[in-house]
């Protein structure tokens, strides 16, 4: 069905052509566009039409149309809004989903367009907008309901409006109070604070006080007393309020009606199936709180308008006028609608594209014909990005039952399909070192090894204090991040683990594990030298594909085969992979259609083979779900138009990108739920809530709050300081709303990570830097001298922990690749010198990085960063690392000192100090072989005080807020 442009209301001309929101108000039964400056402002006496246009990753536009009915709107205006909505949908191609929104009962999807809330204003166009601004500020009381989006409704300003179940906001001239009912959740309280911020900014120009009142605290503080004073003093509230309306509606059994002659006629059914819906009719599916109007493709515009009116009449007759009404078109049904049916066939719609023309061209090209001009030039594809630093350190273990074997650097990118592997990748993040711990399951691997891999990976994550991102990856479903980490990745057939061999023996199967002198065929794929793979396939002709290049070897014979649909880049990858698989042998080039007899003999003769590239699930527009997991059952709620603020620290969320999923775990989630994160992901893939044919083997990531990797945060507009704040969701947002300042940091940042020189090999014997004082009781590095200690003691709180001293360290799980200059990445003393020179310049946030507080057992030695890591020699790829194991004996206290030179003395800790005159840049006899950016650290305590004694005086002259800033900066060091 289509609508003629001459029948389209002029107000809708050009609507829906680009992503965004468009709004029309019904005036004299016709739509009138609302300017963007008034979006989100709704009047109770009016009806509105809202068009939400979204652009998918492919560029296709998707439309959702809502018509909003104010509580005081007229019946005529409401009817006009419903009819005009159908007309707008027809003009947009008849594919939009249409929603009826009744004031106070809006859908979460609609409210998500106007975050944090909408607060309808009194009046309307029909009444001439007779609302007037009060000369005296009017106190208003609002009720807030909702965990993910907030329904805000003004209620009578009286004590009787309050209850224990909800959140209430009292807006007065000078202060905004939020009353938290004792039965309300932390998440509801946090969301309500977003409404408080909205009221503060909208009605108070951001200038008023905010107070949080806890139900049951009586007169515990002045603000509580002030709040109850507006109600004439404190009085007990009812213990329980009744909100059974929604519950009653939910108990309504699903019914099916067919619209005939403008009336909804019931249809007797045993079960609800797709076959009951005829393409030339309109139907109403009553599901209780939601009522769906289904319109067949072959129905006319008038029939659709009639069906919409019949649904409204039906609800009026059932005394349920405030139910959600959703209208869907055949072929474009929502997931929620399809889920109401006992059976719904998978969609077989095929988009009209150039696929047919492309397949013909591919077939002709395989036959050696010139196809230039037959195919349209494909638009340039945007190269997918891995969003992960590729210069980090990689370690790989092969799992063998309950044991794991560390692979050498030369073998860590060579996997067997019958085995399971654990990999640990550590790389520089935005302001700290990040970790990715993953498991890889081969197609032929056994369950015993898979369970063991997950368990052993979990132990590594636990040792990293749950700061790492965890990944579960299946063979054939590897994400781009995985490939760029391994760069040159090879998968051999068979396996080496005892479990795999035992499985073959039990099933009496032959062992087809790869042998260098046997027959093997590899499919080569990838996008470049940093992302290329060789996958061993069955050595038969049917394994070939015109879109790929292959390597075939048998004994001393090696062949490379190039398909007719490959390009020069694909052929270059073959040569690179050949150097890894058969580095010392000369290959014979075989072009498709010109193969030698020997080539076909090795493959067992010619046969048909495909030409299309092997498809992978493409990343789709992400969907965010809030999850609750109890007794093996998973319940999810979709968060529409999500942003970072929707991630509550008390909850678990799933970000579904179709090609992979992320389970985000908040810091304040209960430990038992944290341990079930992987089970939550498995259940989500099993249930497939969006009915999008999710693979059970899709890559699954577990992301911990505060350690989110870039490939996760790219789906948000991300502020890393928010996940580093103190407290629960409510406490964090309250601090922002009340103070309006930078969020308090929940944990200190780490020091600048060591530089990464590439892949790390197996750890060798430890070496210790000569410049480090080593003691199991205390360790200090050159970055903080006794002179600096004297300066810091002036400003620091004596009861506060000295964060500049490296904390006790647990044993390292992996070697780090460093360079000789890595110790100079974050010169701490240079920053202090800048501070002492001028306290008026603010310290750049990203230049100061401090270590996390890591709890170690009293028996473990305390090691500095330099003691743990030694620099590589020359161009060697192997690193010398201090590997402190659980069995290592407690080291004896010792000090490794440099030779004391002439004119040099030592402080009480054995570090050299020099006179001030030799440290000046104009010195006649300057000290050599020192870090010139840390001159002040080579002074004695007395001389430091003498030369920089003005620092304390200058500090006390600073304003209080600047003093606090300096104190914080000093603590960072």
Buried (B, 14 or more C-beta within 10 A) or exposed (E): BEBEEEEBBEBBEEBBEEEEBBBBBBBEBEBEEBEEEEBBBBBBBBBBBBBBBEEEEEEEBBBBBBBBBBEBBBEEBBBBBBBBBBBBBBBBBBBBBBBBBBBBBBBBBBBBBBBBBBBBBBBBBBBEBEBEEEEEEEEBBBBBBBBBBBBBBBBEBEBEBBBBBBBBBBBBEEBBBBBBBEBBBBBBBBBBBBBBBBBBEEBBEEEBEBBBBBBEEEEEEEBBBBBBEBBEEBEEBEEEEEEEEEEEBEEBEBBBBBBEEEEBEEBEEEEBEEEBBEEEBBBBBBBBBBBBBBBBEEBEBEBBBBBBBBBBEBBEEBEBEBBBBBBBBBEBBBBBBBEBBEEBEEEEEEEEEEEEEBEEBBEBBBEEEEBEEEBEEEEEEEEEEBBBBBEBBBBBBBBBEEEBEBBEBEEBBBBBBBBBBBBBBBBBBEBBBBBBBBBBBBEBBBEBBBEBBBEBBBEBBEEBBBBBBBBBBBBBBBBBBBBBBBBBBBBBBBBBBBBBBEBBEEEEEEEBBBEEEEBBBBBBBBBEEBBBBBBBBEBBBBBBBBBBBBBBBBEEBBBBBBBBBBEEEBBBBBEBBBEBBBEEEEBBEBEBEEBEEEBBEBBEEEEEBEBEEEEEBEBBBBBBBBBEBEEEEBEBBBBBBBEBBBBBBBBBBBBBBBBBBBBBBBBBBEEEBBEBBBBBBBBBBEBBBBBEEBBEBBBBBBBBBBBBBBBBBEBBEBEBEBBBBEBBBBBBBBBBBBEEEEBBEBBBBBBBBBBBBBBBBBBEEBBBBEBBBBBBEEBBBBBBBBBBBBBBEEBBEEEEEBBBBBBBBBBBBBBBBBBEEBBBBBBBBBBBBBBBEEBEEEBEEEBBBBBBEEEBEEEBBBBBBBBBBBBBEEEEEBBBBBBBEEEEEEBEEEEEBEEEEEEBEEBEEEBBBBBBEBBEEEEEEBBEEBBEBBBBBBBBBEBBBEBBEEBEEBBEEBEEEBBEBBBEBBBBB
